């Protein structure tokens, strides 16, 4: 097989994203998933205006959210 497809790369990206809380890797893993600034845009589903946040600030919130959980079980489907 010559190289990976875009689809395979996206599947791997989502797997890394879902692994962040399980791995409790709040430093290195997020850098393989997010750019320095993260933009969230869920306006199409009525979740308010789009906004940007610094990756480290977002991961700090993410970390706080999962702090009390003993275990997580990520599920990402199409």
C-alpha atoms as one frame of an Amber mdcrd trajectory, in Angstrom:
protein
   0.000   0.000   0.000   1.473   3.331  -1.014   0.781   5.957   1.655  -2.402
   6.554   3.586  -5.669   7.920   2.314  -7.332  11.069   3.630  -9.984   8.864
   5.172  -7.404   6.797   7.055  -5.746   9.957   8.334  -9.097  11.325   9.552
  -9.916   8.042  11.295  -6.530   8.189  13.035  -7.095  11.837  14.018 -10.463
  11.016  15.601  -8.923   8.057  17.425  -6.238  10.323  18.912  -8.895  12.879
  19.899 -10.993  10.227  21.640  -7.901   8.859  23.398  -6.990  12.089  25.183
  -9.183  11.482  28.294  -8.325   7.762  28.441  -4.599   8.322  28.154  -4.703
  11.332  30.479  -2.149  12.817  28.114  -2.844  16.514  28.465   0.432  17.670
  26.891   1.663  15.764  23.826  -1.449  14.071  22.433  -3.476  17.312  22.091
  -0.664  18.771  19.991  -1.198  15.940  17.480  -4.913  16.734  17.289  -5.352
  20.519  17.552  -3.663  23.576  16.088  -2.500  26.363  18.433  -5.915  28.006
  18.091  -9.045  25.857  18.009 -12.226  27.041  16.286 -15.595  25.617  17.269
 -18.538  26.216  14.959 -21.794  24.473  15.787 -24.076  27.241  14.536 -25.689
  24.888  12.016 -27.124  22.862  14.909 -28.207  25.908  16.915 -25.425  25.833
  19.497 -24.575  29.524  19.437 -21.977  31.515  17.568 -18.641  30.126  16.460
 -15.675  30.920  18.692 -11.935  30.413  18.925  -9.909  29.371  21.952  -6.234
  28.756  22.603  -5.457  25.015  22.470  -3.837  24.991  25.912  -6.821  26.812
  27.446  -9.215  24.348  25.812  -7.218  21.352  27.026  -7.157  22.839  30.535
 -10.988  22.928  30.430 -11.074  19.416  28.971  -8.761  18.192  31.741 -10.893
  19.812  34.450 -14.052  18.279  32.985 -12.579  14.757  33.103 -10.727  15.169
  36.439 -13.345  13.409  38.552 -13.886  10.477  36.219 -12.189   7.215  37.080
 -12.649   5.797  33.592 -13.876   6.925  30.201 -15.118   5.048  27.183 -14.946
   7.045  23.957 -17.387   6.240  21.209 -17.168   7.976  17.865 -19.333   6.813
  15.020 -20.308   8.085  11.644
